[in-house]
């Protein structure tokens, strides 16, 4: 048991998995791609970083206007997928380790 507890990977129960699946499935493709872009970073991501970077994931290549990106970030934040780390610099991160692991799991 002690060896099992050494792993720091969060465990996602079946009921939590269902709740996350339902919420994730309601996201747009662009919202999913932005989440994937944020989860790939070890450090919080600034809005300017996302704007200046052409997001290339799963063979999708798109650029977002600042207005469209702001709407996506606002939507993801309202749904608790991401959190604002610094309001002044508009820096965002994943809400927590469970969400981070879930996004990694469903976007593999």
C-alpha positions in Angstrom: 0.0 0.0 0.0 2.8 2.4 0.8 4.3 1.9 -2.7 0.9 2.7 -4.2 0.6 5.9 -2.2 4.1 7.1 -3.4 2.5 7.9 -6.8 1.4 11.5 -6.9 -0.9 11.1 -9.9 -4.5 11.9 -8.8 -7.1 9.2 -9.0 -10.2 10.0 -11.0 -13.2 8.0 -9.7 -15.8 6.7 -12.2 -18.4 9.2 -11.0 -16.0 12.1 -11.3 -15.0 10.8 -14.7 -18.6 11.0 -15.9 -19.0 14.5 -14.6 -15.8 15.7 -16.3 -16.8 13.8 -19.5 -20.2 15.6 -19.6 -18.6 19.0 -19.1 -15.7 18.4 -21.5 -18.1 17.2 -24.2 -19.9 20.5 -24.1 -16.8 22.4 -24.9 -16.1 23.7 -28.4 -13.1 22.3 -30.4 -11.3 25.6 -29.9 -11.9 25.5 -26.2 -10.5 22.0 -26.1 -7.4 23.0 -28.0 -6.8 25.9 -25.7 -7.1 23.6 -22.7 -4.6 21.3 -24.3 -2.3 24.2 -25.0 -2.4 25.3 -21.4 -2.0 21.8 -19.9 1.1 21.2 -21.9 2.9 24.0 -20.1 4.5 23.4 -16.7 4.1 27.1 -15.9 1.0 29.3 -16.0 0.3 30.7 -19.5 -0.2 34.3 -20.3 -2.9 35.6 -22.7 -0.2 37.2 -24.8 1.6 33.8 -25.1 -1.6 32.2 -26.4 -2.4 35.1 -28.8 1.2 35.2 -30.3 1.4 31.4 -30.7 -0.4 29.6 -33.5 -1.9 26.6 -31.7 -1.1 23.4 -33.5 -2.7 20.3 -31.9 -4.2 17.2 -33.3 -3.5 18.5 -36.9 -5.5 21.6 -36.2 -3.8 24.9 -37.1 -5.6 28.1 -36.3 -5.1 31.6 -35.1 -7.5 33.4 -32.8 -8.3 37.0 -32.6 -7.8 38.6 -29.2 -11.6 39.0 -28.8 -12.3 35.4 -29.7 -9.6 34.2 -27.3 -10.8 36.4 -24.5 -14.3 34.8 -24.9 -12.8 31.3 -24.8 -10.7 32.1 -21.7 -13.7 33.7 -20.0 -15.9 30.6 -20.8 -13.3 28.1 -19.6 -12.8 30.2 -16.4 -16.5 30.3 -15.7 -16.7 26.6 -16.1 -13.8 26.1 -13.7 -11.5 24.4 -16.2 -8.8 27.1 -15.7 -8.1 29.7 -13.1 -6.6 33.2 -13.3 -3.2 33.2 -11.6 -2.7 36.9 -12.0 -5.5 39.2 -13.0 -3.1 42.1 -13.8 -1.1 40.1 -16.3 -3.9 37.8 -17.5 -2.0 34.6 -16.6 -3.9 31.3 -16.5 -3.3 27.8 -15.3 -5.3 24.6 -15.0 -7.7 24.5 -12.0 -5.9 21.6 -10.3 -4.0 18.4 -10.8 -7.1 16.3 -11.3 -8.3 18.6 -14.2 -4.7 18.5 -15.6 -4.6 14.7 -15.6 -8.1 14.4 -17.0 -7.2 16.7 -19.9 -4.0 14.8 -20.6 -6.0 11.5 -20.5 -8.8 12.6 -22.9 -6.5 14.4 -25.4 -3.9 11.6 -25.9 
